[in-house]
Amino acid sequence: MNLKVIFVFALVVIAALMGQAEAGSKRWRKFEKKFKHAAHKVKEALPVIQGYAAVAGTVAALGRK
């Protein structure tokens, strides 16, 4: 849950910075391209991470009985 909050907060901050940046700036275009790549990789990995967390929680719950 905390990871989602941090990720959403980071997206909002970066979106605010991008909105204020000049559209023609090469530096901002490079940054935006790298950020989109990183965000895409996080979206791909998030279901896998959540799956591992669910399995770990199930194993922990079974171990307590």
C-alpha positions as CSV (number, residue, x, y, z in Angstrom):
1,M,0.0,0.0,0.0
2,N,2.7,2.5,0.9
3,L,4.6,1.8,-2.4
4,K,1.5,2.7,-4.3
5,V,1.1,6.0,-2.4
6,I,4.8,6.9,-3.0
7,F,4.5,6.0,-6.7
8,V,1.4,8.1,-7.2
9,F,2.9,11.0,-5.3
10,A,6.0,10.8,-7.5
11,L,3.9,10.8,-10.6
12,V,1.9,13.8,-9.5
13,V,5.1,15.8,-8.8
14,I,6.7,14.9,-12.1
15,A,3.5,15.7,-14.0
16,A,3.4,19.1,-12.3
17,L,7.1,19.7,-13.3
18,M,6.4,18.5,-16.8
19,G,3.5,20.9,-17.2
20,Q,5.6,23.9,-16.3
21,A,8.5,22.9,-18.5
22,E,9.1,24.3,-21.9
23,A,7.9,21.8,-24.5
24,G,10.8,22.2,-26.9
25,S,13.5,21.5,-24.3
26,K,15.8,18.6,-25.2
27,R,16.6,17.9,-21.6
28,W,12.9,17.6,-20.7
29,R,12.2,15.4,-23.7
30,K,15.0,13.0,-22.7
31,F,13.8,13.0,-19.1
32,E,10.2,12.3,-20.2
33,K,11.3,9.4,-22.4
34,K,13.3,7.8,-19.6
35,F,10.5,8.3,-17.1
36,K,7.9,6.8,-19.5
37,H,10.3,3.8,-19.9
38,A,10.7,3.4,-16.2
39,A,6.9,3.8,-15.5
40,H,6.2,1.1,-18.2
41,K,8.6,-1.3,-16.5
42,V,7.0,-0.7,-13.1
43,K,3.6,-1.3,-14.6
44,E,4.9,-4.7,-16.0
45,A,6.5,-5.7,-12.7
46,L,3.8,-4.6,-10.2
47,P,1.5,-7.6,-10.8
48,V,4.4,-10.0,-10.3
49,I,5.4,-8.3,-7.1
50,Q,1.9,-8.3,-5.8
51,G,1.7,-12.0,-6.6
52,Y,4.8,-12.8,-4.6
53,A,3.4,-10.8,-1.7
54,A,0.2,-12.7,-1.8
55,V,2.0,-16.1,-1.9
56,A,4.3,-15.0,1.0
57,G,1.2,-13.9,3.0
58,T,-0.5,-17.2,2.4
59,V,2.6,-19.2,3.4
60,A,3.0,-17.1,6.5
61,A,-0.7,-17.6,7.4
62,L,-0.4,-21.3,6.9
63,G,2.7,-21.5,9.0
64,R,1.0,-19.9,12.0
65,K,-1.7,-22.7,12.2
